[in-house]
């Protein structure tokens, strides 16, 4: 018999630490299913990344592109200037 924490494998459903003693075969099946699910998630993320549907160089956190003091890096200003029609 093995003891597993249900929170580790079923978090959205079981939010508190709940330790359950289960037969070895059941514990091994739960661990194997969890590993397979994690591998599938990683494969899907890699597929999205390689297909270009997820930006590779996104900001790691909100405001990461700003400099101290609220100054922007100038990229947006340049983009706005390029969008404006130039007067003759």
Secondary structure as the mmCIF struct_conf table of DSSP 4:
data_model
#
loop_
_struct_conf.conf_type_id
_struct_conf.id
_struct_conf.beg_label_comp_id
_struct_conf.beg_label_asym_id
_struct_conf.beg_label_seq_id
_struct_conf.end_label_comp_id
_struct_conf.end_label_asym_id
_struct_conf.end_label_seq_id
STRN STRN1 UNK A 2 UNK A 5
HELX_RH_AL_P HELX_RH_AL_P1 UNK A 6 UNK A 9
TURN_TY1_P TURN_TY1_P1 UNK A 11 UNK A 13
BEND BEND1 UNK A 16 UNK A 16
STRN STRN2 UNK A 19 UNK A 22
HELX_RH_AL_P HELX_RH_AL_P2 UNK A 24 UNK A 51
TURN_TY1_P TURN_TY1_P2 UNK A 52 UNK A 52
BEND BEND2 UNK A 53 UNK A 54
TURN_TY1_P TURN_TY1_P3 UNK A 56 UNK A 57
BEND BEND3 UNK A 60 UNK A 61
TURN_TY1_P TURN_TY1_P4 UNK A 62 UNK A 65
HELX_LH_PP_P HELX_LH_PP_P1 UNK A 66 UNK A 67
HELX_RH_3T_P HELX_RH_3T_P1 UNK A 68 UNK A 70
BEND BEND4 UNK A 74 UNK A 74
HELX_RH_AL_P HELX_RH_AL_P3 UNK A 75 UNK A 83
BEND BEND5 UNK A 84 UNK A 84
HELX_LH_PP_P HELX_LH_PP_P2 UNK A 85 UNK A 87
#
